Amino acid sequence: MDRFTNARDVIKHIGGGLPIYPALVDVALKKKDLDRSSATPEQITAAETESTDRHLAVMIIMGADKY
């Protein structure tokens, strides 16, 4: 977990970022009965943040020690 967090922090520090997957954003919006055409920019930003958090969680689980 520490290595993962450090790697993420380094990427952010040098100006990088994690990818935002449109399909994950659409799922986050759909959970709130929205789509891109009816959502406000703030709602889309919140959905992007949620989808990035979910992506990070999957990355942590996939990289976890299996034992």
PDB file of N, CA, C and O in Angstrom:
ATOM      1  N   MET A   1       0.834  -1.190   0.000  1.00  0.00           N
ATOM      2  CA  MET A   1       0.000   0.000   0.000  1.00  0.00           C
ATOM      3  C   MET A   1       0.874   1.247   0.000  1.00  0.00           C
ATOM      4  O   MET A   1       0.579   2.216  -0.700  1.00  0.00           O
ATOM      5  N   ASP A   2       1.956   1.223   0.790  1.00  0.00           N
ATOM      6  CA  ASP A   2       2.841   2.385   0.848  1.00  0.00           C
ATOM      7  C   ASP A   2       3.510   2.640  -0.500  1.00  0.00           C
ATOM      8  O   ASP A   2       3.610   3.786  -0.939  1.00  0.00           O
ATOM      9  N   ARG A   3       3.966   1.570  -1.157  1.00  0.00           N
ATOM     10  CA  ARG A   3       4.592   1.746  -2.479  1.00  0.00           C
ATOM     11  C   ARG A   3       3.590   2.310  -3.474  1.00  0.00           C
ATOM     12  O   ARG A   3       3.923   3.188  -4.271  1.00  0.00           O
ATOM     13  N   PHE A   4       2.385   1.812  -3.428  1.00  0.00           N
ATOM     14  CA  PHE A   4       1.347   2.285  -4.338  1.00  0.00           C
ATOM     15  C   PHE A   4       1.061   3.764  -4.107  1.00  0.00           C
ATOM     16  O   PHE A   4       1.005   4.548  -5.054  1.00  0.00           O
ATOM     17  N   THR A   5       0.883   4.139  -2.852  1.00  0.00           N
ATOM     18  CA  THR A   5       0.595   5.528  -2.509  1.00  0.00           C
ATOM     19  C   THR A   5       1.748   6.439  -2.911  1.00  0.00           C
ATOM     20  O   THR A   5       1.526   7.531  -3.433  1.00  0.00           O
ATOM     21  N   ASN A   6       2.979   5.995  -2.669  1.00  0.00           N
ATOM     22  CA  ASN A   6       4.139   6.793  -3.057  1.00  0.00           C
ATOM     23  C   ASN A   6       4.211   6.973  -4.566  1.00  0.00           C
ATOM     24  O   ASN A   6       4.484   8.073  -5.046  1.00  0.00           O
ATOM     25  N   ALA A   7       3.969   5.913  -5.314  1.00  0.00           N
ATOM     26  CA  ALA A   7       3.995   6.002  -6.779  1.00  0.00           C
ATOM     27  C   ALA A   7       2.933   6.980  -7.277  1.00  0.00           C
ATOM     28  O   ALA A   7       3.197   7.792  -8.163  1.00  0.00           O
ATOM     29  N   ARG A   8       1.740   6.899  -6.706  1.00  0.00           N
ATOM     30  CA  ARG A   8       0.663   7.819  -7.103  1.00  0.00           C
ATOM     31  C   ARG A   8       1.040   9.266  -6.794  1.00  0.00           C
ATOM     32  O   ARG A   8       0.804  10.164  -7.602  1.00  0.00           O
ATOM     33  N   ASP A   9       1.628   9.483  -5.617  1.00  0.00           N
ATOM     34  CA  ASP A   9       2.031  10.836  -5.229  1.00  0.00           C
ATOM     35  C   ASP A   9       3.124  11.382  -6.138  1.00  0.00           C
ATOM     36  O   ASP A   9       3.113  12.568  -6.468  1.00  0.00           O
ATOM     37  N   VAL A  10       4.058  10.544  -6.543  1.00  0.00           N
ATOM     38  CA  VAL A  10       5.123  10.983  -7.452  1.00  0.00           C
ATOM     39  C   VAL A  10       4.534  11.378  -8.800  1.00  0.00           C
ATOM     40  O   VAL A  10       4.916  12.398  -9.375  1.00  0.00           O
ATOM     41  N   ILE A  11       3.617  10.580  -9.295  1.00  0.00           N
ATOM     42  CA  ILE A  11       2.975  10.893 -10.582  1.00  0.00           C
ATOM     43  C   ILE A  11       2.275  12.242 -10.501  1.00  0.00           C
ATOM     44  O   ILE A  11       2.401  13.062 -11.411  1.00  0.00           O
ATOM     45  N   LYS A  12       1.546  12.476  -9.430  1.00  0.00           N
ATOM     46  CA  LYS A  12       0.852  13.760  -9.263  1.00  0.00           C
ATOM     47  C   LYS A  12       1.848  14.907  -9.113  1.00  0.00           C
ATOM     48  O   LYS A  12       1.632  15.992  -9.652  1.00  0.00           O
ATOM     49  N   HIS A  13       2.940  14.668  -8.381  1.00  0.00           N
ATOM     50  CA  HIS A  13       3.932  15.718  -8.123  1.00  0.00           C
ATOM     51  C   HIS A  13       4.602  16.194  -9.412  1.00  0.00           C
ATOM     52  O   HIS A  13       4.899  17.381  -9.551  1.00  0.00           O
ATOM     53  N   ILE A  14       4.841  15.290 -10.346  1.00  0.00           N
ATOM     54  CA  ILE A  14       5.513  15.684 -11.587  1.00  0.00           C
ATOM     55  C   ILE A  14       4.516  16.158 -12.651  1.00  0.00           C
ATOM     56  O   ILE A  14       4.884  16.372 -13.807  1.00  0.00           O
ATOM     57  N   GLY A  15       3.268  16.317 -12.252  1.00  0.00           N
ATOM     58  CA  GLY A  15       2.279  16.895 -13.160  1.00  0.00           C
ATOM     59  C   GLY A  15       1.457  15.879 -13.927  1.00  0.00           C
ATOM     60  O   GLY A  15       0.663  16.247 -14.793  1.00  0.00           O
ATOM     61  N   GLY A  16       1.638  14.623 -13.623  1.00  0.00           N
ATOM     62  CA  GLY A  16       0.872  13.586 -14.309  1.00  0.00           C
ATOM     63  C   GLY A  16      -0.455  13.349 -13.632  1.00  0.00           C
ATOM     64  O   GLY A  16      -0.803  14.005 -12.650  1.00  0.00           O
ATOM     65  N   GLY A  17      -1.162  12.432 -14.158  1.00  0.00           N
ATOM     66  CA  GLY A  17      -2.450  12.082 -13.586  1.00  0.00           C
ATOM     67  C   GLY A  17      -2.856  10.696 -14.021  1.00  0.00           C
ATOM     68  O   GLY A  17      -2.252  10.108 -14.917  1.00  0.00           O
ATOM     69  N   LEU A  18      -3.859  10.193 -13.394  1.00  0.00           N
ATOM     70  CA  LEU A  18      -4.379   8.889 -13.767  1.00  0.00           C
ATOM     71  C   LEU A  18      -5.414   9.068 -14.864  1.00  0.00           C
ATOM     72  O   LEU A  18      -6.078  10.102 -14.934  1.00  0.00           O
ATOM     73  N   PRO A  19      -5.555   8.067 -15.719  1.00  0.00           N
ATOM     74  CA  PRO A  19      -6.532   8.192 -16.796  1.00  0.00           C
ATOM     75  C   PRO A  19      -7.962   8.219 -16.255  1.00  0.00           C
ATOM     76  O   PRO A  19      -8.278   7.613 -15.231  1.00  0.00           O
ATOM     77  N   ILE A  20      -8.799   8.933 -16.970  1.00  0.00           N
ATOM     78  CA  ILE A  20     -10.227   8.949 -16.644  1.00  0.00           C
ATOM     79  C   ILE A  20     -10.933   8.180 -17.753  1.00  0.00           C
ATOM     80  O   ILE A  20     -10.926   8.589 -18.914  1.00  0.00           O
ATOM     81  N   TYR A  21     -11.535   7.074 -17.381  1.00  0.00           N
ATOM     82  CA  TYR A  21     -12.199   6.227 -18.355  1.00  0.00           C
ATOM     83  C   TYR A  21     -13.651   6.664 -18.523  1.00  0.00           C
ATOM     84  O   TYR A  21     -14.428   6.628 -17.568  1.00  0.00           O
ATOM     85  N   PRO A  22     -14.017   7.077 -19.734  1.00  0.00           N
ATOM     86  CA  PRO A  22     -15.383   7.563 -19.968  1.00  0.00           C
ATOM     87  C   PRO A  22     -16.468   6.557 -19.569  1.00  0.00           C
ATOM     88  O   PRO A  22     -17.517   6.948 -19.058  1.00  0.00           O
ATOM     89  N   ALA A  23     -16.221   5.280 -19.797  1.00  0.00           N
ATOM     90  CA  ALA A  23     -17.231   4.276 -19.456  1.00  0.00           C
ATOM     91  C   ALA A  23     -17.486   4.242 -17.945  1.00  0.00           C
ATOM     92  O   ALA A  23     -18.627   4.085 -17.512  1.00  0.00           O
ATOM     93  N   LEU A  24     -16.429   4.388 -17.147  1.00  0.00           N
ATOM     94  CA  LEU A  24     -16.604   4.405 -15.695  1.00  0.00           C
ATOM     95  C   LEU A  24     -17.334   5.664 -15.243  1.00  0.00           C
ATOM     96  O   LEU A  24     -18.135   5.623 -14.309  1.00  0.00           O
ATOM     97  N   VAL A  25     -17.055   6.779 -15.907  1.00  0.00           N
ATOM     98  CA  VAL A  25     -17.750   8.026 -15.589  1.00  0.00           C
ATOM     99  C   VAL A  25     -19.235   7.882 -15.919  1.00  0.00           C
ATOM    100  O   VAL A  25     -20.092   8.326 -15.155  1.00  0.00           O
ATOM    101  N   ASP A  26     -19.529   7.265 -17.050  1.00  0.00           N
ATOM    102  CA  ASP A  26     -20.927   7.063 -17.437  1.00  0.00           C
ATOM    103  C   ASP A  26     -21.660   6.187 -16.420  1.00  0.00           C
ATOM    104  O   ASP A  26     -22.827   6.438 -16.116  1.00  0.00           O
ATOM    105  N   VAL A  27     -20.992   5.172 -15.897  1.00  0.00           N
ATOM    106  CA  VAL A  27     -21.606   4.311 -14.880  1.00  0.00           C
ATOM    107  C   VAL A  27     -21.887   5.113 -13.614  1.00  0.00           C
ATOM    108  O   VAL A  27     -22.957   4.983 -13.020  1.00  0.00           O
ATOM    109  N   ALA A  28     -20.926   5.943 -13.199  1.00  0.00           N
ATOM    110  CA  ALA A  28     -21.126   6.764 -12.001  1.00  0.00           C
ATOM    111  C   ALA A  28     -22.294   7.729 -12.186  1.00  0.00           C
ATOM    112  O   ALA A  28     -23.065   7.955 -11.253  1.00  0.00           O
ATOM    113  N   LEU A  29     -22.430   8.297 -13.376  1.00  0.00           N
ATOM    114  CA  LEU A  29     -23.554   9.190 -13.649  1.00  0.00           C
ATOM    115  C   LEU A  29     -24.875   8.418 -13.677  1.00  0.00           C
ATOM    116  O   LEU A  29     -25.893   8.889 -13.169  1.00  0.00           O
ATOM    117  N   LYS A  30     -24.843   7.238 -14.274  1.00  0.00           N
ATOM    118  CA  LYS A  30     -26.067   6.444 -14.389  1.00  0.00           C
ATOM    119  C   LYS A  30     -26.607   6.058 -13.013  1.00  0.00           C
ATOM    120  O   LYS A  30     -27.820   5.970 -12.821  1.00  0.00           O
ATOM    121  N   LYS A  31     -25.695   5.824 -12.046  1.00  0.00           N
ATOM    122  CA  LYS A  31     -26.145   5.497 -10.691  1.00  0.00           C
ATOM    123  C   LYS A  31     -26.981   6.618 -10.100  1.00  0.00           C
ATOM    124  O   LYS A  31     -27.788   6.387  -9.199  1.00  0.00           O
ATOM    125  N   LYS A  32     -26.791   7.833 -10.602  1.00  0.00           N
ATOM    126  CA  LYS A  32     -27.548   8.986 -10.111  1.00  0.00           C
ATOM    127  C   LYS A  32     -28.635   9.402 -11.101  1.00  0.00           C
ATOM    128  O   LYS A  32     -29.145  10.521 -11.049  1.00  0.00           O
ATOM    129  N   ASP A  33     -28.975   8.485 -11.998  1.00  0.00           N
ATOM    130  CA  ASP A  33     -29.990   8.729 -13.035  1.00  0.00           C
ATOM    131  C   ASP A  33     -29.665   9.937 -13.894  1.00  0.00           C
ATOM    132  O   ASP A  33     -30.537  10.748 -14.206  1.00  0.00           O
ATOM    133  N   LEU A  34     -28.387  10.047 -14.275  1.00  0.00           N
ATOM    134  CA  LEU A  34     -27.935  11.134 -15.130  1.00  0.00           C
ATOM    135  C   LEU A  34     -27.189  10.566 -16.330  1.00  0.00           C
ATOM    136  O   LEU A  34     -26.796   9.400 -16.343  1.00  0.00           O
ATOM    137  N   ASP A  35     -27.005  11.404 -17.324  1.00  0.00           N
ATOM    138  CA  ASP A  35     -26.070  11.097 -18.400  1.00  0.00           C
ATOM    139  C   ASP A  35     -25.306  12.380 -18.712  1.00  0.00           C
ATOM    140  O   ASP A  35     -25.590  13.430 -18.135  1.00  0.00           O
ATOM    141  N   ARG A  36     -24.355  12.298 -19.608  1.00  0.00           N
ATOM    142  CA  ARG A  36     -23.505  13.461 -19.863  1.00  0.00           C
ATOM    143  C   ARG A  36     -24.285  14.675 -20.381  1.00  0.00           C
ATOM    144  O   ARG A  36     -23.904  15.819 -20.134  1.00  0.00           O
ATOM    145  N   SER A  37     -25.365  14.414 -21.092  1.00  0.00           N
ATOM    146  CA  SER A  37     -26.121  15.540 -21.644  1.00  0.00           C
ATOM    147  C   SER A  37     -26.983  16.250 -20.603  1.00  0.00           C
ATOM    148  O   SER A  37     -27.300  17.429 -20.765  1.00  0.00           O
ATOM    149  N   SER A  38     -27.365  15.544 -19.535  1.00  0.00           N
ATOM    150  CA  SER A  38     -28.222  16.167 -18.520  1.00  0.00           C
ATOM    151  C   SER A  38     -27.471  16.558 -17.251  1.00  0.00           C
ATOM    152  O   SER A  38     -28.033  17.227 -16.383  1.00  0.00           O
ATOM    153  N   ALA A  39     -26.203  16.147 -17.132  1.00  0.00           N
ATOM    154  CA  ALA A  39     -25.429  16.432 -15.920  1.00  0.00           C
ATOM    155  C   ALA A  39     -24.765  17.804 -16.006  1.00  0.00           C
ATOM    156  O   ALA A  39     -24.388  18.268 -17.082  1.00  0.00           O
ATOM    157  N   THR A  40     -24.635  18.431 -14.855  1.00  0.00           N
ATOM    158  CA  THR A  40     -23.913  19.707 -14.786  1.00  0.00           C
ATOM    159  C   THR A  40     -22.411  19.417 -14.789  1.00  0.00           C
ATOM    160  O   THR A  40     -22.000  18.290 -14.516  1.00  0.00           O
ATOM    161  N   PRO A  41     -21.599  20.415 -15.092  1.00  0.00           N
ATOM    162  CA  PRO A  41     -20.142  20.204 -15.047  1.00  0.00           C
ATOM    163  C   PRO A  41     -19.656  19.726 -13.673  1.00  0.00           C
ATOM    164  O   PRO A  41     -18.724  18.926 -13.589  1.00  0.00           O
ATOM    165  N   GLU A  42     -20.278  20.209 -12.613  1.00  0.00           N
ATOM    166  CA  GLU A  42     -19.892  19.770 -11.271  1.00  0.00           C
ATOM    167  C   GLU A  42     -20.217  18.289 -11.059  1.00  0.00           C
ATOM    168  O   GLU A  42     -19.441  17.563 -10.439  1.00  0.00           O
ATOM    169  N   GLN A  43     -21.368  17.846 -11.577  1.00  0.00           N
ATOM    170  CA  GLN A  43     -21.748  16.442 -11.439  1.00  0.00           C
ATOM    171  C   GLN A  43     -20.810  15.547 -12.252  1.00  0.00           C
ATOM    172  O   GLN A  43     -20.468  14.446 -11.822  1.00  0.00           O
ATOM    173  N   ILE A  44     -20.405  16.020 -13.410  1.00  0.00           N
ATOM    174  CA  ILE A  44     -19.471  15.247 -14.227  1.00  0.00           C
ATOM    175  C   ILE A  44     -18.118  15.161 -13.528  1.00  0.00           C
ATOM    176  O   ILE A  44     -17.489  14.103 -13.524  1.00  0.00           O
ATOM    177  N   THR A  45     -17.672  16.256 -12.943  1.00  0.00           N
ATOM    178  CA  THR A  45     -16.403  16.245 -12.206  1.00  0.00           C
ATOM    179  C   THR A  45     -16.471  15.287 -11.026  1.00  0.00           C
ATOM    180  O   THR A  45     -15.518  14.555 -10.763  1.00  0.00           O
ATOM    181  N   ALA A  46     -17.591  15.289 -10.314  1.00  0.00           N
ATOM    182  CA  ALA A  46     -17.767  14.365  -9.183  1.00  0.00           C
ATOM    183  C   ALA A  46     -17.758  12.919  -9.672  1.00  0.00           C
ATOM    184  O   ALA A  46     -17.190  12.048  -9.014  1.00  0.00           O
ATOM    185  N   ALA A  47     -18.376  12.657 -10.809  1.00  0.00           N
ATOM    186  CA  ALA A  47     -18.395  11.306 -11.367  1.00  0.00           C
ATOM    187  C   ALA A  47     -16.992  10.887 -11.810  1.00  0.00           C
ATOM    188  O   ALA A  47     -16.619   9.723 -11.661  1.00  0.00           O
ATOM    189  N   GLU A  48     -16.214  11.823 -12.351  1.00  0.00           N
ATOM    190  CA  GLU A  48     -14.833  11.529 -12.728  1.00  0.00           C
ATOM    191  C   GLU A  48     -14.004  11.185 -11.499  1.00  0.00           C
ATOM    192  O   GLU A  48     -13.196  10.257 -11.529  1.00  0.00           O
ATOM    193  N   THR A  49     -14.204  11.928 -10.426  1.00  0.00           N
ATOM    194  CA  THR A  49     -13.482  11.645  -9.183  1.00  0.00           C
ATOM    195  C   THR A  49     -13.868  10.273  -8.637  1.00  0.00           C
ATOM    196  O   THR A  49     -13.006   9.501  -8.217  1.00  0.00           O
ATOM    197  N   GLU A  50     -15.152   9.976  -8.644  1.00  0.00           N
ATOM    198  CA  GLU A  50     -15.615   8.672  -8.162  1.00  0.00           C
ATOM    199  C   GLU A  50     -15.043   7.539  -9.004  1.00  0.00           C
ATOM    200  O   GLU A  50     -14.610   6.518  -8.468  1.00  0.00           O
ATOM    201  N   SER A  51     -15.040   7.720 -10.328  1.00  0.00           N
ATOM    202  CA  SER A  51     -14.532   6.650 -11.194  1.00  0.00           C
ATOM    203  C   SER A  51     -13.031   6.468 -11.018  1.00  0.00           C
ATOM    204  O   SER A  51     -12.539   5.342 -11.083  1.00  0.00           O
ATOM    205  N   THR A  52     -12.293   7.555 -10.797  1.00  0.00           N
ATOM    206  CA  THR A  52     -10.860   7.450 -10.543  1.00  0.00           C
ATOM    207  C   THR A  52     -10.602   6.734  -9.222  1.00  0.00           C
ATOM    208  O   THR A  52      -9.691   5.911  -9.133  1.00  0.00           O
ATOM    209  N   ASP A  53     -11.390   7.039  -8.201  1.00  0.00           N
ATOM    210  CA  ASP A  53     -11.250   6.358  -6.913  1.00  0.00           C
ATOM    211  C   ASP A  53     -11.524   4.862  -7.050  1.00  0.00           C
ATOM    212  O   ASP A  53     -10.821   4.040  -6.464  1.00  0.00           O
ATOM    213  N   ARG A  54     -12.531   4.523  -7.814  1.00  0.00           N
ATOM    214  CA  ARG A  54     -12.837   3.104  -8.029  1.00  0.00           C
ATOM    215  C   ARG A  54     -11.698   2.424  -8.785  1.00  0.00           C
ATOM    216  O   ARG A  54     -11.322   1.296  -8.464  1.00  0.00           O
ATOM    217  N   HIS A  55     -11.159   3.099  -9.770  1.00  0.00           N
ATOM    218  CA  HIS A  55     -10.047   2.546 -10.534  1.00  0.00           C
ATOM    219  C   HIS A  55      -8.849   2.316  -9.620  1.00  0.00           C
ATOM    220  O   HIS A  55      -8.204   1.270  -9.702  1.00  0.00           O
ATOM    221  N   LEU A  56      -8.545   3.272  -8.755  1.00  0.00           N
ATOM    222  CA  LEU A  56      -7.444   3.113  -7.804  1.00  0.00           C
ATOM    223  C   LEU A  56      -7.692   1.922  -6.880  1.00  0.00           C
ATOM    224  O   LEU A  56      -6.768   1.164  -6.584  1.00  0.00           O
ATOM    225  N   ALA A  57      -8.917   1.756  -6.430  1.00  0.00           N
ATOM    226  CA  ALA A  57      -9.234   0.635  -5.549  1.00  0.00           C
ATOM    227  C   ALA A  57      -8.985  -0.700  -6.249  1.00  0.00           C
ATOM    228  O   ALA A  57      -8.442  -1.628  -5.649  1.00  0.00           O
ATOM    229  N   VAL A  58      -9.374  -0.792  -7.493  1.00  0.00           N
ATOM    230  CA  VAL A  58      -9.142  -2.032  -8.247  1.00  0.00           C
ATOM    231  C   VAL A  58      -7.651  -2.265  -8.437  1.00  0.00           C
ATOM    232  O   VAL A  58      -7.182  -3.398  -8.336  1.00  0.00           O
ATOM    233  N   MET A  59      -6.905  -1.204  -8.711  1.00  0.00           N
ATOM    234  CA  MET A  59      -5.457  -1.339  -8.879  1.00  0.00           C
ATOM    235  C   MET A  59      -4.815  -1.846  -7.584  1.00  0.00           C
ATOM    236  O   MET A  59      -3.917  -2.687  -7.631  1.00  0.00           O
ATOM    237  N   ILE A  60      -5.261  -1.351  -6.447  1.00  0.00           N
ATOM    238  CA  ILE A  60      -4.719  -1.797  -5.156  1.00  0.00           C
ATOM    239  C   ILE A  60      -5.047  -3.278  -4.944  1.00  0.00           C
ATOM    240  O   ILE A  60      -4.181  -4.053  -4.540  1.00  0.00           O
ATOM    241  N   ILE A  61      -6.279  -3.665  -5.211  1.00  0.00           N
ATOM    242  CA  ILE A  61      -6.680  -5.059  -5.018  1.00  0.00           C
ATOM    243  C   ILE A  61      -5.902  -5.979  -5.955  1.00  0.00           C
ATOM    244  O   ILE A  61      -5.440  -7.043  -5.543  1.00  0.00           O
ATOM    245  N   MET A  62      -5.761  -5.571  -7.204  1.00  0.00           N
ATOM    246  CA  MET A  62      -5.058  -6.411  -8.185  1.00  0.00           C
ATOM    247  C   MET A  62      -3.573  -6.543  -7.835  1.00  0.00           C
ATOM    248  O   MET A  62      -2.961  -7.572  -8.122  1.00  0.00           O
ATOM    249  N   GLY A  63      -2.999  -5.525  -7.226  1.00  0.00           N
ATOM    250  CA  GLY A  63      -1.587  -5.566  -6.872  1.00  0.00           C
ATOM    251  C   GLY A  63      -1.300  -6.113  -5.491  1.00  0.00           C
ATOM    252  O   GLY A  63      -0.141  -6.205  -5.086  1.00  0.00           O
ATOM    253  N   ALA A  64      -2.348  -6.478  -4.763  1.00  0.00           N
ATOM    254  CA  ALA A  64      -2.168  -6.957  -3.392  1.00  0.00           C
ATOM    255  C   ALA A  64      -1.539  -8.345  -3.378  1.00  0.00           C
ATOM    256  O   ALA A  64      -1.682  -9.123  -4.321  1.00  0.00           O
ATOM    257  N   ASP A  65      -0.853  -8.626  -2.305  1.00  0.00           N
ATOM    258  CA  ASP A  65      -0.261  -9.945  -2.111  1.00  0.00           C
ATOM    259  C   ASP A  65      -1.374 -10.986  -2.006  1.00  0.00           C
ATOM    260  O   ASP A  65      -2.282 -10.851  -1.186  1.00  0.00           O
ATOM    261  N   LYS A  66      -1.301 -12.001  -2.820  1.00  0.00           N
ATOM    262  CA  LYS A  66      -2.360 -13.000  -2.874  1.00  0.00           C
ATOM    263  C   LYS A  66      -2.436 -13.852  -1.611  1.00  0.00           C
ATOM    264  O   LYS A  66      -3.442 -14.515  -1.359  1.00  0.00           O
ATOM    265  N   TYR A  67      -1.389 -13.830  -0.839  1.00  0.00           N
ATOM    266  CA  TYR A  67      -1.351 -14.644   0.371  1.00  0.00           C
ATOM    267  C   TYR A  67      -1.740 -13.842   1.566  1.00  0.00           C
ATOM    268  O   TYR A  67      -1.765 -14.366   2.680  1.00  0.00           O
TER     269      TYR A  67
END
